[in-house]
Amino acid sequence: MSTQPHTISTPILDRFCVAGINYHKADIAVRGAFSVSKEDFTAIANSAKAQLIRSVFVVSTCNRTEIYGFVENVMQLANLLAEHTRGNTHEFLQYAYLKNGEEAMQHLYRVASGLDSQILGDYEILGQIKQAVDASTANQVLGPIMNRTLSYAFQASKKIKTDTGLSSGTVSVSYAAIELLKDLPGIESKKILVIGAGKFGGNVCKNLREYLPATSVSVMNRTDATAETLAAKTGTSFIPYAQMNEAMHASDVIVVCTNAQTATVLPSMLEGAGEKLVLDLSVPANVHPAVKILGNVRVIDVDEISTTILDKTIARRRADVPKAEEIIESYKQEFYTWLEEYKYSLHLKSWKDKLQELSEWQPREYCEMATAAALSPDRKAQKAVTRLAVNLRTNQEKGCQFINAINDYLQMS
């Protein structure tokens, strides 16, 4: 794989854009205002199609919301996102980063590989990007160039995962919560309630069973059937959602993984309930701010978990960042080579058709002089076009390469 860098500036690359906010500048409340649900993205996709935007996808996690697309101006993406979330464009721009071209491409690779994660090397982000891409495919807003763009980014991420220690260990926000609980005195005798049975809640239950097998764990969800299925799968106990108040009073630790747009855990639910530790892993925050002022309750949110638990692991991972960046650069250069060739693909097809037409214009006497070993018109055209493709990529001489291709074709006779 070549690592020789080269610069590229094409209308295609310049139109690749990203608009987003993340944990670097935006707190949980701001990130929550721009979080995107499945229904929100369907609305975004429909608006994009109405604006003739062929490719767009949105990555929305607890740490970031980013909208990517091939557009004329990055503000088209910012406006699309603001239009279909609870924030507005003015508020978004106070915290946002707007990138296009090479800068946007570099950002995508860093996000996909975990270099831009709040927890360095968090490999869960790749799965979240793939889910976002699946949603774009389902909504018919993923074109072939975006598909190839993502393919190279995913390949780079995979190689970083296998060839470096950037993602060593099982570290994510859900696992960071487990690390915090493992240090809790007497955790083996504590009762833990997990509220939320989506993918994130599923990861929490799985990690609790794997790393704290002696601890009593129960799970509930707004849809009881979903929680019941997760409980059976992970070996935890199921509690109906209607019994939330009683369940919280009976638990020592409450882990909130819901995806509601308003608070799920209210102060009234925990008043006089005894000492509680509440881990709010939701974005937007699903524990009401007033819960934090209750004397018997300690609330820890996503940001606090991410910044206080993983210092040692992150220090080890930082040592492999330069190697990861080299891998990213290598795959980017491969993609740019493909993109340069893609620029000419439609022209090459057109010229192949034109060269084949030349055979129909040749005089009859000339055709009769051809030997049995002579190249067929199709073979000559393909050979000339192949040579033209190579020349367009590598030949920096002045002059028209297309005229040279015609000369090559005629001389093959």
Secondary structure as a PSIPRED ss2 file (coil, helix, strand):
# PSIPRED VFORMAT (PSIPRED V4.0)

   1 M C   1.000  0.000  0.000
   2 S C   1.000  0.000  0.000
   3 T C   1.000  0.000  0.000
   4 Q C   1.000  0.000  0.000
   5 P C   1.000  0.000  0.000
   6 H C   1.000  0.000  0.000
   7 T C   1.000  0.000  0.000
   8 I C   1.000  0.000  0.000
   9 S C   1.000  0.000  0.000
  10 T C   1.000  0.000  0.000
  11 P H   0.000  1.000  0.000
  12 I H   0.000  1.000  0.000
  13 L H   0.000  1.000  0.000
  14 D H   0.000  1.000  0.000
  15 R C   1.000  0.000  0.000
  16 F E   0.000  0.000  1.000
  17 C E   0.000  0.000  1.000
  18 V E   0.000  0.000  1.000
  19 A E   0.000  0.000  1.000
  20 G E   0.000  0.000  1.000
  21 I E   0.000  0.000  1.000
  22 N E   0.000  0.000  1.000
  23 Y C   1.000  0.000  0.000
  24 H C   1.000  0.000  0.000
  25 K C   1.000  0.000  0.000
  26 A C   1.000  0.000  0.000
  27 D C   1.000  0.000  0.000
  28 I H   0.000  1.000  0.000
  29 A H   0.000  1.000  0.000
  30 V H   0.000  1.000  0.000
  31 R H   0.000  1.000  0.000
  32 G H   0.000  1.000  0.000
  33 A H   0.000  1.000  0.000
  34 F C   1.000  0.000  0.000
  35 S C   1.000  0.000  0.000
  36 V C   1.000  0.000  0.000
  37 S C   1.000  0.000  0.000
  38 K H   0.000  1.000  0.000
  39 E H   0.000  1.000  0.000
  40 D H   0.000  1.000  0.000
  41 F H   0.000  1.000  0.000
  42 T H   0.000  1.000  0.000
  43 A H   0.000  1.000  0.000
  44 I H   0.000  1.000  0.000
  45 A H   0.000  1.000  0.000
  46 N H   0.000  1.000  0.000
  47 S H   0.000  1.000  0.000
  48 A H   0.000  1.000  0.000
  49 K H   0.000  1.000  0.000
  50 A H   0.000  1.000  0.000
  51 Q C   1.000  0.000  0.000
  52 L C   1.000  0.000  0.000
  53 I C   1.000  0.000  0.000
  54 R C   1.000  0.000  0.000
  55 S C   1.000  0.000  0.000
  56 V E   0.000  0.000  1.000
  57 F E   0.000  0.000  1.000
  58 V E   0.000  0.000  1.000
  59 V E   0.000  0.000  1.000
  60 S E   0.000  0.000  1.000
  61 T C   1.000  0.000  0.000
  62 C C   1.000  0.000  0.000
  63 N C   1.000  0.000  0.000
  64 R E   0.000  0.000  1.000
  65 T E   0.000  0.000  1.000
  66 E E   0.000  0.000  1.000
  67 I E   0.000  0.000  1.000
  68 Y E   0.000  0.000  1.000
  69 G E   0.000  0.000  1.000
  70 F E   0.000  0.000  1.000
  71 V C   1.000  0.000  0.000
  72 E C   1.000  0.000  0.000
  73 N C   1.000  0.000  0.000
  74 V H   0.000  1.000  0.000
  75 M H   0.000  1.000  0.000
  76 Q H   0.000  1.000  0.000
  77 L H   0.000  1.000  0.000
  78 A H   0.000  1.000  0.000
  79 N H   0.000  1.000  0.000
  80 L H   0.000  1.000  0.000
  81 L H   0.000  1.000  0.000
  82 A H   0.000  1.000  0.000
  83 E H   0.000  1.000  0.000
  84 H C   1.000  0.000  0.000
  85 T C   1.000  0.000  0.000
  86 R C   1.000  0.000  0.000
  87 G C   1.000  0.000  0.000
  88 N C   1.000  0.000  0.000
  89 T H   0.000  1.000  0.000
  90 H H   0.000  1.000  0.000
  91 E H   0.000  1.000  0.000
  92 F H   0.000  1.000  0.000
  93 L H   0.000  1.000  0.000
  94 Q H   0.000  1.000  0.000
  95 Y H   0.000  1.000  0.000
  96 A C   1.000  0.000  0.000
  97 Y E   0.000  0.000  1.000
  98 L E   0.000  0.000  1.000
  99 K E   0.000  0.000  1.000
 100 N E   0.000  0.000  1.000
 101 G H   0.000  1.000  0.000
 102 E H   0.000  1.000  0.000
 103 E H   0.000  1.000  0.000
 104 A H   0.000  1.000  0.000
 105 M H   0.000  1.000  0.000
 106 Q H   0.000  1.000  0.000
 107 H H   0.000  1.000  0.000
 108 L H   0.000  1.000  0.000
 109 Y H   0.000  1.000  0.000
 110 R H   0.000  1.000  0.000
 111 V H   0.000  1.000  0.000
 112 A H   0.000  1.000  0.000
 113 S H   0.000  1.000  0.000
 114 G C   1.000  0.000  0.000
 115 L C   1.000  0.000  0.000
 116 D C   1.000  0.000  0.000
 117 S C   1.000  0.000  0.000
 118 Q C   1.000  0.000  0.000
 119 I C   1.000  0.000  0.000
 120 L C   1.000  0.000  0.000
 121 G C   1.000  0.000  0.000
 122 D C   1.000  0.000  0.000
 123 Y C   1.000  0.000  0.000
 124 E H   0.000  1.000  0.000
 125 I H   0.000  1.000  0.000
 126 L H   0.000  1.000  0.000
 127 G H   0.000  1.000  0.000
 128 Q H   0.000  1.000  0.000
 129 I H   0.000  1.000  0.000
 130 K H   0.000  1.000  0.000
 131 Q H   0.000  1.000  0.000
 132 A H   0.000  1.000  0.000
 133 V H   0.000  1.000  0.000
 134 D H   0.000  1.000  0.000
 135 A H   0.000  1.000  0.000
 136 S H   0.000  1.000  0.000
 137 T H   0.000  1.000  0.000
 138 A H   0.000  1.000  0.000
 139 N C   1.000  0.000  0.000
 140 Q C   1.000  0.000  0.000
 141 V C   1.000  0.000  0.000
 142 L C   1.000  0.000  0.000
 143 G C   1.000  0.000  0.000
 144 P H   0.000  1.000  0.000
 145 I H   0.000  1.000  0.000
 146 M H   0.000  1.000  0.000
 147 N H   0.000  1.000  0.000
 148 R H   0.000  1.000  0.000
 149 T H   0.000  1.000  0.000
 150 L H   0.000  1.000  0.000
 151 S H   0.000  1.000  0.000
 152 Y H   0.000  1.000  0.000
 153 A H   0.000  1.000  0.000
 154 F H   0.000  1.000  0.000
 155 Q H   0.000  1.000  0.000
 156 A H   0.000  1.000  0.000
 157 S H   0.000  1.000  0.000
 158 K H   0.000  1.000  0.000
 159 K H   0.000  1.000  0.000
 160 I H   0.000  1.000  0.000
 161 K H   0.000  1.000  0.000
 162 T H   0.000  1.000  0.000
 163 D H   0.000  1.000  0.000
 164 T C   1.000  0.000  0.000
 165 G C   1.000  0.000  0.000
 166 L C   1.000  0.000  0.000
 167 S C   1.000  0.000  0.000
 168 S C   1.000  0.000  0.000
 169 G C   1.000  0.000  0.000
 170 T C   1.000  0.000  0.000
 171 V C   1.000  0.000  0.000
 172 S C   1.000  0.000  0.000
 173 V H   0.000  1.000  0.000
 174 S H   0.000  1.000  0.000
 175 Y H   0.000  1.000  0.000
 176 A H   0.000  1.000  0.000
 177 A H   0.000  1.000  0.000
 178 I H   0.000  1.000  0.000
 179 E H   0.000  1.000  0.000
 180 L H   0.000  1.000  0.000
 181 L H   0.000  1.000  0.000
 182 K H   0.000  1.000  0.000
 183 D C   1.000  0.000  0.000
 184 L C   1.000  0.000  0.000
 185 P C   1.000  0.000  0.000
 186 G C   1.000  0.000  0.000
 187 I H   0.000  1.000  0.000
 188 E H   0.000  1.000  0.000
 189 S H   0.000  1.000  0.000
 190 K C   1.000  0.000  0.000
 191 K E   0.000  0.000  1.000
 192 I E   0.000  0.000  1.000
 193 L E   0.000  0.000  1.000
 194 V E   0.000  0.000  1.000
 195 I E   0.000  0.000  1.000
 196 G C   1.000  0.000  0.000
 197 A C   1.000  0.000  0.000
 198 G C   1.000  0.000  0.000
 199 K H   0.000  1.000  0.000
 200 F H   0.000  1.000  0.000
 201 G H   0.000  1.000  0.000
 202 G H   0.000  1.000  0.000
 203 N H   0.000  1.000  0.000
 204 V H   0.000  1.000  0.000
 205 C H   0.000  1.000  0.000
 206 K H   0.000  1.000  0.000
 207 N H   0.000  1.000  0.000
 208 L H   0.000  1.000  0.000
 209 R H   0.000  1.000  0.000
 210 E H   0.000  1.000  0.000
 211 Y H   0.000  1.000  0.000
 212 L C   1.000  0.000  0.000
 213 P C   1.000  0.000  0.000
 214 A C   1.000  0.000  0.000
 215 T C   1.000  0.000  0.000
 216 S E   0.000  0.000  1.000
 217 V E   0.000  0.000  1.000
 218 S E   0.000  0.000  1.000
 219 V E   0.000  0.000  1.000
 220 M E   0.000  0.000  1.000
 221 N C   1.000  0.000  0.000
 222 R C   1.000  0.000  0.000
 223 T C   1.000  0.000  0.000
 224 D H   0.000  1.000  0.000
 225 A H   0.000  1.000  0.000
 226 T H   0.000  1.000  0.000
 227 A H   0.000  1.000  0.000
 228 E H   0.000  1.000  0.000
 229 T H   0.000  1.000  0.000
 230 L H   0.000  1.000  0.000
 231 A H   0.000  1.000  0.000
 232 A H   0.000  1.000  0.000
 233 K H   0.000  1.000  0.000
 234 T H   0.000  1.000  0.000
 235 G C   1.000  0.000  0.000
 236 T C   1.000  0.000  0.000
 237 S E   0.000  0.000  1.000
 238 F E   0.000  0.000  1.000
 239 I C   1.000  0.000  0.000
 240 P C   1.000  0.000  0.000
 241 Y H   0.000  1.000  0.000
 242 A H   0.000  1.000  0.000
 243 Q H   0.000  1.000  0.000
 244 M H   0.000  1.000  0.000
 245 N H   0.000  1.000  0.000
 246 E H   0.000  1.000  0.000
 247 A H   0.000  1.000  0.000
 248 M H   0.000  1.000  0.000
 249 H H   0.000  1.000  0.000
 250 A H   0.000  1.000  0.000
 251 S C   1.000  0.000  0.000
 252 D C   1.000  0.000  0.000
 253 V E   0.000  0.000  1.000
 254 I E   0.000  0.000  1.000
 255 V E   0.000  0.000  1.000
 256 V E   0.000  0.000  1.000
 257 C C   1.000  0.000  0.000
 258 T C   1.000  0.000  0.000
 259 N C   1.000  0.000  0.000
 260 A C   1.000  0.000  0.000
 261 Q C   1.000  0.000  0.000
 262 T C   1.000  0.000  0.000
 263 A C   1.000  0.000  0.000
 264 T C   1.000  0.000  0.000
 265 V E   0.000  0.000  1.000
 266 L C   1.000  0.000  0.000
 267 P H   0.000  1.000  0.000
 268 S H   0.000  1.000  0.000
 269 M H   0.000  1.000  0.000
 270 L H   0.000  1.000  0.000
 271 E C   1.000  0.000  0.000
 272 G C   1.000  0.000  0.000
 273 A C   1.000  0.000  0.000
 274 G C   1.000  0.000  0.000
 275 E C   1.000  0.000  0.000
 276 K E   0.000  0.000  1.000
 277 L E   0.000  0.000  1.000
 278 V E   0.000  0.000  1.000
 279 L E   0.000  0.000  1.000
 280 D E   0.000  0.000  1.000
 281 L C   1.000  0.000  0.000
 282 S C   1.000  0.000  0.000
 283 V C   1.000  0.000  0.000
 284 P C   1.000  0.000  0.000
 285 A C   1.000  0.000  0.000
 286 N C   1.000  0.000  0.000
 287 V E   0.000  0.000  1.000
 288 H C   1.000  0.000  0.000
 289 P H   0.000  1.000  0.000
 290 A H   0.000  1.000  0.000
 291 V H   0.000  1.000  0.000
 292 K H   0.000  1.000  0.000
 293 I H   0.000  1.000  0.000
 294 L C   1.000  0.000  0.000
 295 G C   1.000  0.000  0.000
 296 N C   1.000  0.000  0.000
 297 V E   0.000  0.000  1.000
 298 R E   0.000  0.000  1.000
 299 V E   0.000  0.000  1.000
 300 I E   0.000  0.000  1.000
 301 D E   0.000  0.000  1.000
 302 V H   0.000  1.000  0.000
 303 D H   0.000  1.000  0.000
 304 E H   0.000  1.000  0.000
 305 I H   0.000  1.000  0.000
 306 S H   0.000  1.000  0.000
 307 T H   0.000  1.000  0.000
 308 T H   0.000  1.000  0.000
 309 I C   1.000  0.000  0.000
 310 L C   1.000  0.000  0.000
 311 D H   0.000  1.000  0.000
 312 K H   0.000  1.000  0.000
 313 T H   0.000  1.000  0.000
 314 I H   0.000  1.000  0.000
 315 A H   0.000  1.000  0.000
 316 R H   0.000  1.000  0.000
 317 R H   0.000  1.000  0.000
 318 R H   0.000  1.000  0.000
 319 A C   1.000  0.000  0.000
 320 D C   1.000  0.000  0.000
 321 V H   0.000  1.000  0.000
 322 P H   0.000  1.000  0.000
 323 K H   0.000  1.000  0.000
 324 A H   0.000  1.000  0.000
 325 E H   0.000  1.000  0.000
 326 E H   0.000  1.000  0.000
 327 I H   0.000  1.000  0.000
 328 I H   0.000  1.000  0.000
 329 E H   0.000  1.000  0.000
 330 S H   0.000  1.000  0.000
 331 Y H   0.000  1.000  0.000
 332 K H   0.000  1.000  0.000
 333 Q H   0.000  1.000  0.000
 334 E H   0.000  1.000  0.000
 335 F H   0.000  1.000  0.000
 336 Y H   0.000  1.000  0.000
 337 T H   0.000  1.000  0.000
 338 W H   0.000  1.000  0.000
 339 L H   0.000  1.000  0.000
 340 E H   0.000  1.000  0.000
 341 E H   0.000  1.000  0.000
 342 Y H   0.000  1.000  0.000
 343 K H   0.000  1.000  0.000
 344 Y H   0.000  1.000  0.000
 345 S H   0.000  1.000  0.000
 346 L H   0.000  1.000  0.000
 347 H H   0.000  1.000  0.000
 348 L H   0.000  1.000  0.000
 349 K H   0.000  1.000  0.000
 350 S H   0.000  1.000  0.000
 351 W H   0.000  1.000  0.000
 352 K H   0.000  1.000  0.000
 353 D H   0.000  1.000  0.000
 354 K H   0.000  1.000  0.000
 355 L H   0.000  1.000  0.000
 356 Q H   0.000  1.000  0.000
 357 E H   0.000  1.000  0.000
 358 L H   0.000  1.000  0.000
 359 S H   0.000  1.000  0.000
 360 E H   0.000  1.000  0.000
 361 W H   0.000  1.000  0.000
 362 Q C   1.000  0.000  0.000
 363 P C   1.000  0.000  0.000
 364 R H   0.000  1.000  0.000
 365 E H   0.000  1.000  0.000
 366 Y H   0.000  1.000  0.000
 367 C H   0.000  1.000  0.000
 368 E H   0.000  1.000  0.000
 369 M H   0.000  1.000  0.000
 370 A C   1.000  0.000  0.000
 371 T C   1.000  0.000  0.000
 372 A C   1.000  0.000  0.000
 373 A C   1.000  0.000  0.000
 374 A C   1.000  0.000  0.000
 375 L C   1.000  0.000  0.000
 376 S C   1.000  0.000  0.000
 377 P H   0.000  1.000  0.000
 378 D H   0.000  1.000  0.000
 379 R H   0.000  1.000  0.000
 380 K H   0.000  1.000  0.000
 381 A H   0.000  1.000  0.000
 382 Q H   0.000  1.000  0.000
 383 K H   0.000  1.000  0.000
 384 A H   0.000  1.000  0.000
 385 V H   0.000  1.000  0.000
 386 T H   0.000  1.000  0.000
 387 R H   0.000  1.000  0.000
 388 L H   0.000  1.000  0.000
 389 A H   0.000  1.000  0.000
 390 V H   0.000  1.000  0.000
 391 N H   0.000  1.000  0.000
 392 L H   0.000  1.000  0.000
 393 R H   0.000  1.000  0.000
 394 T H   0.000  1.000  0.000
 395 N C   1.000  0.000  0.000
 396 Q C   1.000  0.000  0.000
 397 E C   1.000  0.000  0.000
 398 K C   1.000  0.000  0.000
 399 G C   1.000  0.000  0.000
 400 C C   1.000  0.000  0.000
 401 Q H   0.000  1.000  0.000
 402 F H   0.000  1.000  0.000
 403 I H   0.000  1.000  0.000
 404 N H   0.000  1.000  0.000
 405 A H   0.000  1.000  0.000
 406 I H   0.000  1.000  0.000
 407 N H   0.000  1.000  0.000
 408 D H   0.000  1.000  0.000
 409 Y H   0.000  1.000  0.000
 410 L H   0.000  1.000  0.000
 411 Q H   0.000  1.000  0.000
 412 M C   1.000  0.000  0.000
 413 S C   1.000  0.000  0.000
